[in-house]
Amino acid sequence: MRDLYIEALKECFNNALLHCECRKHSTHAQMANILAMDVRSYADLDHGRSCCSSLTLARYLIYCSDDPLEFLNELRGAFEEIEAAKSKP
């Protein structure tokens, strides 16, 4: 079950990166620096091959997100869909 939540987070985070204004004006190296990660790790994150760590998520919300609450609401919606699917017989 935990894997479903991780996949939801990975998808929401990847979508957020795709729409991030900060990303549009930055190279992979610059974004990796902002998120305090290796360039190769950022590339994996950017292409949806990996999930973000708690540190990466926090730095994204603080330094990159135009609206952190919007991101969290989207993530909540994804988690609630998983909860609803679990409760169906």
Biopython code that builds the backbone (N, CA, C, O; Angstrom):
import numpy as np
from Bio.PDB.StructureBuilder import StructureBuilder

atoms = [
    (1, "MET", "N", (0.826, -1.200, 0.000)),
    (1, "MET", "CA", (0.000, 0.000, 0.000)),
    (1, "MET", "C", (0.872, 1.266, 0.000)),
    (1, "MET", "O", (0.553, 2.250, -0.667)),
    (2, "ARG", "N", (1.946, 1.224, 0.738)),
    (2, "ARG", "CA", (2.842, 2.379, 0.814)),
    (2, "ARG", "C", (3.348, 2.763, -0.572)),
    (2, "ARG", "O", (3.548, 3.942, -0.862)),
    (3, "ASP", "N", (3.552, 1.770, -1.418)),
    (3, "ASP", "CA", (4.041, 2.034, -2.774)),
    (3, "ASP", "C", (3.087, 2.920, -3.562)),
    (3, "ASP", "O", (3.527, 3.719, -4.389)),
    (4, "LEU", "N", (1.786, 2.788, -3.317)),
    (4, "LEU", "CA", (0.803, 3.637, -4.005)),
    (4, "LEU", "C", (0.982, 5.101, -3.628)),
    (4, "LEU", "O", (0.875, 5.984, -4.480)),
    (5, "TYR", "N", (1.253, 5.356, -2.356)),
    (5, "TYR", "CA", (1.469, 6.735, -1.907)),
    (5, "TYR", "C", (2.772, 7.301, -2.481)),
    (5, "TYR", "O", (2.831, 8.469, -2.866)),
    (6, "ILE", "N", (3.789, 6.484, -2.533)),
    (6, "ILE", "CA", (5.066, 6.927, -3.097)),
    (6, "ILE", "C", (4.900, 7.248, -4.575)),
    (6, "ILE", "O", (5.424, 8.254, -5.054)),
    (7, "GLU", "N", (4.180, 6.407, -5.296)),
    (7, "GLU", "CA", (3.934, 6.676, -6.723)),
    (7, "GLU", "C", (3.120, 7.953, -6.904)),
    (7, "GLU", "O", (3.378, 8.722, -7.830)),
    (8, "ALA", "N", (2.146, 8.186, -6.037)),
    (8, "ALA", "CA", (1.337, 9.414, -6.108)),
    (8, "ALA", "C", (2.213, 10.637, -5.859)),
    (8, "ALA", "O", (2.095, 11.640, -6.564)),
    (9, "LEU", "N", (3.092, 10.559, -4.858)),
    (9, "LEU", "CA", (4.014, 11.664, -4.576)),
    (9, "LEU", "C", (4.946, 11.888, -5.752)),
    (9, "LEU", "O", (5.181, 13.027, -6.154)),
    (10, "LYS", "N", (5.479, 10.803, -6.306)),
    (10, "LYS", "CA", (6.396, 10.917, -7.442)),
    (10, "LYS", "C", (5.702, 11.597, -8.619)),
    (10, "LYS", "O", (6.280, 12.473, -9.262)),
    (11, "GLU", "N", (4.469, 11.196, -8.900)),
    (11, "GLU", "CA", (3.727, 11.786, -10.017)),
    (11, "GLU", "C", (3.411, 13.256, -9.766)),
    (11, "GLU", "O", (3.590, 14.089, -10.655)),
    (12, "CYS", "N", (2.944, 13.581, -8.565)),
    (12, "CYS", "CA", (2.629, 14.982, -8.247)),
    (12, "CYS", "C", (3.880, 15.855, -8.306)),
    (12, "CYS", "O", (3.847, 16.971, -8.825)),
    (13, "PHE", "N", (4.983, 15.334, -7.768)),
    (13, "PHE", "CA", (6.216, 16.119, -7.757)),
    (13, "PHE", "C", (6.748, 16.323, -9.168)),
    (13, "PHE", "O", (7.197, 17.415, -9.518)),
    (14, "ASN", "N", (6.697, 15.270, -9.975)),
    (14, "ASN", "CA", (7.162, 15.379, -11.356)),
    (14, "ASN", "C", (6.316, 16.392, -12.127)),
    (14, "ASN", "O", (6.858, 17.203, -12.879)),
    (15, "ASN", "N", (5.002, 16.354, -11.950)),
    (15, "ASN", "CA", (4.124, 17.333, -12.598)),
    (15, "ASN", "C", (4.444, 18.747, -12.135)),
    (15, "ASN", "O", (4.451, 19.683, -12.935)),
    (16, "ALA", "N", (4.707, 18.900, -10.844)),
    (16, "ALA", "CA", (5.045, 20.216, -10.305)),
    (16, "ALA", "C", (6.349, 20.726, -10.924)),
    (16, "ALA", "O", (6.457, 21.900, -11.277)),
    (17, "LEU", "N", (7.332, 19.838, -11.051)),
    (17, "LEU", "CA", (8.602, 20.251, -11.674)),
    (17, "LEU", "C", (8.388, 20.692, -13.117)),
    (17, "LEU", "O", (8.987, 21.667, -13.570)),
    (18, "LEU", "N", (7.537, 19.975, -13.833)),
    (18, "LEU", "CA", (7.289, 20.323, -15.230)),
    (18, "LEU", "C", (6.694, 21.718, -15.383)),
    (18, "LEU", "O", (6.929, 22.394, -16.384)),
    (19, "HIS", "N", (5.925, 22.143, -14.389)),
    (19, "HIS", "CA", (5.253, 23.438, -14.469)),
    (19, "HIS", "C", (5.944, 24.534, -13.654)),
    (19, "HIS", "O", (5.425, 25.643, -13.529)),
    (20, "CYS", "N", (7.092, 24.221, -13.114)),
    (20, "CYS", "CA", (7.811, 25.149, -12.240)),
    (20, "CYS", "C", (8.475, 26.263, -13.050)),
    (20, "CYS", "O", (9.285, 25.992, -13.936)),
    (21, "GLU", "N", (8.132, 27.505, -12.746)),
    (21, "GLU", "CA", (8.748, 28.652, -13.424)),
    (21, "GLU", "C", (10.249, 28.681, -13.181)),
    (21, "GLU", "O", (11.023, 29.028, -14.074)),
    (22, "CYS", "N", (10.649, 28.323, -11.996)),
    (22, "CYS", "CA", (12.071, 28.289, -11.637)),
    (22, "CYS", "C", (12.824, 27.363, -12.592)),
    (22, "CYS", "O", (13.922, 27.689, -13.044)),
    (23, "ARG", "N", (12.231, 26.209, -12.897)),
    (23, "ARG", "CA", (12.846, 25.208, -13.774)),
    (23, "ARG", "C", (12.969, 25.721, -15.206)),
    (23, "ARG", "O", (13.941, 25.422, -15.900)),
    (24, "LYS", "N", (11.979, 26.492, -15.641)),
    (24, "LYS", "CA", (11.957, 26.975, -17.020)),
    (24, "LYS", "C", (13.123, 27.900, -17.330)),
    (24, "LYS", "O", (13.526, 28.042, -18.484)),
    (25, "HIS", "N", (13.656, 28.525, -16.298)),
    (25, "HIS", "CA", (14.733, 29.485, -16.506)),
    (25, "HIS", "C", (16.065, 28.978, -15.946)),
    (25, "HIS", "O", (17.017, 29.748, -15.817)),
    (26, "SER", "N", (16.133, 27.689, -15.616)),
    (26, "SER", "CA", (17.329, 27.131, -15.001)),
    (26, "SER", "C", (17.789, 25.874, -15.730)),
    (26, "SER", "O", (16.987, 25.162, -16.336)),
    (27, "THR", "N", (19.064, 25.618, -15.663)),
    (27, "THR", "CA", (19.614, 24.378, -16.198)),
    (27, "THR", "C", (19.421, 23.271, -15.160)),
    (27, "THR", "O", (19.040, 23.531, -14.019)),
    (28, "HIS", "N", (19.691, 22.036, -15.577)),
    (28, "HIS", "CA", (19.634, 20.922, -14.615)),
    (28, "HIS", "C", (20.605, 21.170, -13.468)),
    (28, "HIS", "O", (20.285, 20.893, -12.312)),
    (29, "ALA", "N", (21.778, 21.685, -13.778)),
    (29, "ALA", "CA", (22.779, 21.947, -12.739)),
    (29, "ALA", "C", (22.285, 23.003, -11.754)),
    (29, "ALA", "O", (22.483, 22.866, -10.547)),
    (30, "GLN", "N", (21.655, 24.038, -12.253)),
    (30, "GLN", "CA", (21.133, 25.086, -11.374)),
    (30, "GLN", "C", (19.996, 24.553, -10.501)),
    (30, "GLN", "O", (19.934, 24.849, -9.308)),
    (31, "MET", "N", (19.101, 23.769, -11.099)),
    (31, "MET", "CA", (18.007, 23.194, -10.313)),
    (31, "MET", "C", (18.548, 22.213, -9.274)),
    (31, "MET", "O", (18.069, 22.185, -8.140)),
    (32, "ALA", "N", (19.528, 21.419, -9.649)),
    (32, "ALA", "CA", (20.135, 20.489, -8.695)),
    (32, "ALA", "C", (20.730, 21.257, -7.523)),
    (32, "ALA", "O", (20.616, 20.831, -6.374)),
    (33, "ASN", "N", (21.365, 22.386, -7.812)),
    (33, "ASN", "CA", (21.940, 23.213, -6.758)),
    (33, "ASN", "C", (20.847, 23.773, -5.842)),
    (33, "ASN", "O", (20.987, 23.742, -4.619)),
    (34, "ILE", "N", (19.776, 24.278, -6.422)),
    (34, "ILE", "CA", (18.667, 24.819, -5.628)),
    (34, "ILE", "C", (18.089, 23.740, -4.714)),
    (34, "ILE", "O", (17.762, 24.006, -3.557)),
    (35, "LEU", "N", (17.968, 22.533, -5.237)),
    (35, "LEU", "CA", (17.369, 21.437, -4.474)),
    (35, "LEU", "C", (18.397, 20.651, -3.657)),
    (35, "LEU", "O", (18.052, 19.653, -3.023)),
    (36, "ALA", "N", (19.652, 21.095, -3.669)),
    (36, "ALA", "CA", (20.744, 20.480, -2.888)),
    (36, "ALA", "C", (20.918, 19.003, -3.218)),
    (36, "ALA", "O", (20.937, 18.144, -2.338)),
    (37, "MET", "N", (21.045, 18.736, -4.525)),
    (37, "MET", "CA", (21.222, 17.353, -4.954)),
    (37, "MET", "C", (22.190, 17.266, -6.116)),
    (37, "MET", "O", (22.537, 18.275, -6.728)),
    (38, "ASP", "N", (22.618, 16.064, -6.410)),
    (38, "ASP", "CA", (23.503, 15.781, -7.530)),
    (38, "ASP", "C", (22.757, 15.994, -8.850)),
    (38, "ASP", "O", (21.550, 15.764, -8.919)),
    (39, "VAL", "N", (23.455, 16.424, -9.879)),
    (39, "VAL", "CA", (22.834, 16.679, -11.182)),
    (39, "VAL", "C", (22.200, 15.404, -11.749)),
    (39, "VAL", "O", (21.097, 15.451, -12.294)),
    (40, "ARG", "N", (22.880, 14.286, -11.624)),
    (40, "ARG", "CA", (22.328, 13.027, -12.126)),
    (40, "ARG", "C", (21.042, 12.655, -11.374)),
    (40, "ARG", "O", (20.079, 12.186, -11.981)),
    (41, "SER", "N", (21.032, 12.864, -10.072)),
    (41, "SER", "CA", (19.828, 12.592, -9.283)),
    (41, "SER", "C", (18.688, 13.515, -9.702)),
    (41, "SER", "O", (17.534, 13.093, -9.771)),
    (42, "TYR", "N", (19.019, 14.781, -9.982)),
    (42, "TYR", "CA", (17.983, 15.701, -10.453)),
    (42, "TYR", "C", (17.428, 15.241, -11.798)),
    (42, "TYR", "O", (16.218, 15.304, -12.020)),
    (43, "ALA", "N", (18.285, 14.786, -12.683)),
    (43, "ALA", "CA", (17.830, 14.304, -13.993)),
    (43, "ALA", "C", (16.868, 13.126, -13.824)),
    (43, "ALA", "O", (15.855, 13.048, -14.520)),
    (44, "ASP", "N", (17.179, 12.216, -12.908)),
    (44, "ASP", "CA", (16.280, 11.089, -12.644)),
    (44, "ASP", "C", (14.936, 11.590, -12.104)),
    (44, "ASP", "O", (13.877, 11.092, -12.486)),
    (45, "LEU", "N", (14.997, 12.564, -11.224)),
    (45, "LEU", "CA", (13.779, 13.148, -10.667)),
    (45, "LEU", "C", (12.971, 13.860, -11.745)),
    (45, "LEU", "O", (11.751, 13.715, -11.815)),
    (46, "ASP", "N", (13.650, 14.620, -12.572)),
    (46, "ASP", "CA", (13.013, 15.389, -13.637)),
    (46, "ASP", "C", (12.333, 14.488, -14.668)),
    (46, "ASP", "O", (11.320, 14.867, -15.256)),
    (47, "HIS", "N", (12.886, 13.303, -14.884)),
    (47, "HIS", "CA", (12.314, 12.373, -15.856)),
    (47, "HIS", "C", (11.362, 11.358, -15.214)),
    (47, "HIS", "O", (10.902, 10.431, -15.881)),
    (48, "GLY", "N", (11.067, 11.531, -13.923)),
    (48, "GLY", "CA", (10.119, 10.648, -13.254)),
    (48, "GLY", "C", (10.658, 9.267, -12.935)),
    (48, "GLY", "O", (9.881, 8.346, -12.683)),
    (49, "ARG", "N", (11.970, 9.105, -12.939)),
    (49, "ARG", "CA", (12.557, 7.797, -12.638)),
    (49, "ARG", "C", (12.753, 7.574, -11.145)),
    (49, "ARG", "O", (12.964, 6.442, -10.710)),
    (50, "SER", "N", (12.687, 8.639, -10.360)),
    (50, "SER", "CA", (12.862, 8.501, -8.914)),
    (50, "SER", "C", (11.895, 9.433, -8.197)),
    (50, "SER", "O", (11.267, 10.300, -8.803)),
    (51, "CYS", "N", (11.797, 9.227, -6.897)),
    (51, "CYS", "CA", (10.923, 10.061, -6.071)),
    (51, "CYS", "C", (11.801, 11.016, -5.259)),
    (51, "CYS", "O", (12.974, 10.740, -5.011)),
    (52, "CYS", "N", (11.226, 12.118, -4.860)),
    (52, "CYS", "CA", (11.978, 13.106, -4.100)),
    (52, "CYS", "C", (12.150, 12.658, -2.639)),
    (52, "CYS", "O", (11.333, 11.913, -2.099)),
    (53, "SER", "N", (13.216, 13.125, -2.035)),
    (53, "SER", "CA", (13.414, 12.924, -0.601)),
    (53, "SER", "C", (12.658, 14.025, 0.141)),
    (53, "SER", "O", (12.158, 14.968, -0.474)),
    (54, "SER", "N", (12.580, 13.900, 1.437)),
    (54, "SER", "CA", (11.908, 14.940, 2.226)),
    (54, "SER", "C", (12.656, 16.263, 2.120)),
    (54, "SER", "O", (12.032, 17.324, 2.081)),
    (55, "LEU", "N", (13.988, 16.213, 2.075)),
    (55, "LEU", "CA", (14.771, 17.446, 1.927)),
    (55, "LEU", "C", (14.506, 18.100, 0.577)),
    (55, "LEU", "O", (14.319, 19.314, 0.499)),
    (56, "THR", "N", (14.489, 17.303, -0.481)),
    (56, "THR", "CA", (14.222, 17.836, -1.818)),
    (56, "THR", "C", (12.829, 18.444, -1.877)),
    (56, "THR", "O", (12.649, 19.524, -2.441)),
    (57, "LEU", "N", (11.847, 17.768, -1.306)),
    (57, "LEU", "CA", (10.485, 18.293, -1.288)),
    (57, "LEU", "C", (10.425, 19.614, -0.531)),
    (57, "LEU", "O", (9.808, 20.572, -0.997)),
    (58, "ALA", "N", (11.062, 19.665, 0.628)),
    (58, "ALA", "CA", (11.052, 20.896, 1.419)),
    (58, "ALA", "C", (11.709, 22.047, 0.658)),
    (58, "ALA", "O", (11.175, 23.156, 0.636)),
    (59, "ARG", "N", (12.854, 21.796, 0.040)),
    (59, "ARG", "CA", (13.540, 22.857, -0.705)),
    (59, "ARG", "C", (12.726, 23.292, -1.920)),
    (59, "ARG", "O", (12.696, 24.473, -2.265)),
    (60, "TYR", "N", (12.063, 22.325, -2.569)),
    (60, "TYR", "CA", (11.194, 22.690, -3.695)),
    (60, "TYR", "C", (10.082, 23.623, -3.217)),
    (60, "TYR", "O", (9.843, 24.667, -3.822)),
    (61, "LEU", "N", (9.406, 23.248, -2.137)),
    (61, "LEU", "CA", (8.292, 24.061, -1.640)),
    (61, "LEU", "C", (8.750, 25.452, -1.214)),
    (61, "LEU", "O", (8.035, 26.432, -1.422)),
    (62, "ILE", "N", (9.929, 25.541, -0.623)),
    (62, "ILE", "CA", (10.433, 26.826, -0.130)),
    (62, "ILE", "C", (10.987, 27.695, -1.258)),
    (62, "ILE", "O", (10.685, 28.887, -1.323)),
    (63, "TYR", "N", (11.793, 27.112, -2.142)),
    (63, "TYR", "CA", (12.540, 27.911, -3.110)),
    (63, "TYR", "C", (11.999, 27.908, -4.537)),
    (63, "TYR", "O", (12.353, 28.784, -5.325)),
    (64, "CYS", "N", (11.150, 26.944, -4.885)),
    (64, "CYS", "CA", (10.743, 26.824, -6.290)),
    (64, "CYS", "C", (9.241, 26.961, -6.520)),
    (64, "CYS", "O", (8.817, 27.502, -7.541)),
    (65, "SER", "N", (8.454, 26.486, -5.600)),
    (65, "SER", "CA", (7.012, 26.440, -5.822)),
    (65, "SER", "C", (6.395, 27.831, -5.803)),
    (65, "SER", "O", (6.641, 28.622, -4.892)),
    (66, "ASP", "N", (5.600, 28.114, -6.810)),
    (66, "ASP", "CA", (4.866, 29.377, -6.839)),
    (66, "ASP", "C", (3.751, 29.376, -5.804)),
    (66, "ASP", "O", (3.404, 30.423, -5.258)),
    (67, "ASP", "N", (3.191, 28.203, -5.534)),
    (67, "ASP", "CA", (2.094, 28.076, -4.590)),
    (67, "ASP", "C", (2.187, 26.730, -3.872)),
    (67, "ASP", "O", (1.591, 25.749, -4.317)),
    (68, "PRO", "N", (2.937, 26.676, -2.754)),
    (68, "PRO", "CA", (3.100, 25.413, -2.033)),
    (68, "PRO", "C", (1.779, 24.783, -1.606)),
    (68, "PRO", "O", (1.653, 23.558, -1.602)),
    (69, "LEU", "N", (0.806, 25.594, -1.250)),
    (69, "LEU", "CA", (-0.485, 25.036, -0.835)),
    (69, "LEU", "C", (-1.201, 24.344, -1.990)),
    (69, "LEU", "O", (-1.880, 23.339, -1.782)),
    (70, "GLU", "N", (-1.058, 24.865, -3.192)),
    (70, "GLU", "CA", (-1.653, 24.220, -4.358)),
    (70, "GLU", "C", (-1.044, 22.827, -4.552)),
    (70, "GLU", "O", (-1.759, 21.855, -4.792)),
    (71, "PHE", "N", (0.284, 22.747, -4.444)),
    (71, "PHE", "CA", (0.953, 21.447, -4.572)),
    (71, "PHE", "C", (0.437, 20.484, -3.498)),
    (71, "PHE", "O", (0.090, 19.342, -3.800)),
    (72, "LEU", "N", (0.389, 20.947, -2.249)),
    (72, "LEU", "CA", (-0.059, 20.074, -1.162)),
    (72, "LEU", "C", (-1.510, 19.653, -1.337)),
    (72, "LEU", "O", (-1.864, 18.520, -1.010)),
    (73, "ASN", "N", (-2.351, 20.534, -1.840)),
    (73, "ASN", "CA", (-3.751, 20.170, -2.097)),
    (73, "ASN", "C", (-3.860, 19.119, -3.199)),
    (73, "ASN", "O", (-4.680, 18.206, -3.106)),
    (74, "GLU", "N", (-3.043, 19.242, -4.232)),
    (74, "GLU", "CA", (-3.034, 18.230, -5.297)),
    (74, "GLU", "C", (-2.572, 16.883, -4.749)),
    (74, "GLU", "O", (-3.132, 15.841, -5.088)),
    (75, "LEU", "N", (-1.551, 16.912, -3.904)),
    (75, "LEU", "CA", (-1.056, 15.684, -3.293)),
    (75, "LEU", "C", (-2.112, 15.076, -2.374)),
    (75, "LEU", "O", (-2.312, 13.862, -2.366)),
    (76, "ARG", "N", (-2.786, 15.925, -1.602)),
    (76, "ARG", "CA", (-3.870, 15.438, -0.749)),
    (76, "ARG", "C", (-4.949, 14.759, -1.587)),
    (76, "ARG", "O", (-5.443, 13.694, -1.216)),
    (77, "GLY", "N", (-5.312, 15.358, -2.698)),
    (77, "GLY", "CA", (-6.312, 14.761, -3.580)),
    (77, "GLY", "C", (-5.886, 13.392, -4.071)),
    (77, "GLY", "O", (-6.692, 12.463, -4.112)),
    (78, "ALA", "N", (-4.613, 13.263, -4.445)),
    (78, "ALA", "CA", (-4.094, 11.971, -4.906)),
    (78, "ALA", "C", (-4.138, 10.941, -3.779)),
    (78, "ALA", "O", (-4.497, 9.785, -4.006)),
    (79, "PHE", "N", (-3.775, 11.357, -2.566)),
    (79, "PHE", "CA", (-3.818, 10.444, -1.418)),
    (79, "PHE", "C", (-5.257, 10.059, -1.079)),
    (79, "PHE", "O", (-5.527, 8.910, -0.730)),
    (80, "GLU", "N", (-6.173, 11.009, -1.180)),
    (80, "GLU", "CA", (-7.578, 10.704, -0.886)),
    (80, "GLU", "C", (-8.159, 9.725, -1.901)),
    (80, "GLU", "O", (-9.004, 8.903, -1.546)),
    (81, "GLU", "N", (-7.723, 9.799, -3.151)),
    (81, "GLU", "CA", (-8.148, 8.820, -4.149)),
    (81, "GLU", "C", (-7.690, 7.418, -3.777)),
    (81, "GLU", "O", (-8.426, 6.447, -3.959)),
    (82, "ILE", "N", (-6.480, 7.317, -3.259)),
    (82, "ILE", "CA", (-5.969, 6.024, -2.814)),
    (82, "ILE", "C", (-6.791, 5.524, -1.640)),
    (82, "ILE", "O", (-7.159, 4.350, -1.594)),
    (83, "GLU", "N", (-7.086, 6.410, -0.684)),
    (83, "GLU", "CA", (-7.902, 6.032, 0.474)),
    (83, "GLU", "C", (-9.284, 5.554, 0.041)),
    (83, "GLU", "O", (-9.797, 4.562, 0.560)),
    (84, "ALA", "N", (-9.883, 6.265, -0.912)),
    (84, "ALA", "CA", (-11.222, 5.898, -1.386)),
    (84, "ALA", "C", (-11.182, 4.528, -2.069)),
    (84, "ALA", "O", (-12.092, 3.717, -1.897)),
    (85, "ALA", "N", (-10.138, 4.281, -2.830)),
    (85, "ALA", "CA", (-10.009, 2.978, -3.521)),
    (85, "ALA", "C", (-9.828, 1.862, -2.512)),
    (85, "ALA", "O", (-10.309, 0.752, -2.734)),
    (86, "LYS", "N", (-9.138, 2.130, -1.398)),
    (86, "LYS", "CA", (-8.928, 1.121, -0.356)),
    (86, "LYS", "C", (-10.240, 0.737, 0.322)),
    (86, "LYS", "O", (-10.426, -0.419, 0.703)),
    (87, "SER", "N", (-11.141, 1.692, 0.472)),
    (87, "SER", "CA", (-12.364, 1.444, 1.217)),
    (87, "SER", "C", (-13.462, 0.791, 0.365)),
    (87, "SER", "O", (-14.493, 0.374, 0.891)),
    (88, "LYS", "N", (-13.237, 0.707, -0.932)),
    (88, "LYS", "CA", (-14.221, 0.049, -1.810)),
    (88, "LYS", "C", (-14.109, -1.471, -1.640)),
    (88, "LYS", "O", (-13.007, -2.015, -1.578)),
    (89, "PRO", "N", (-15.265, -2.153, -1.565)),
    (89, "PRO", "CA", (-15.227, -3.615, -1.396)),
    (89, "PRO", "C", (-14.745, -4.342, -2.622)),
    (89, "PRO", "O", (-14.664, -5.570, -2.620)),
]
sb = StructureBuilder()
sb.init_structure("model")
sb.init_model(0)
sb.init_chain("A")
sb.init_seg("    ")
for serial, (resi, resn, name, xyz) in enumerate(atoms, 1):
    if name == "N":
        sb.init_residue(resn, " ", resi, " ")
    sb.init_atom(name, np.array(xyz, "f"), 0.0, 1.0, " ", f" {name:<3s}", serial, name[0])
structure = sb.get_structure()
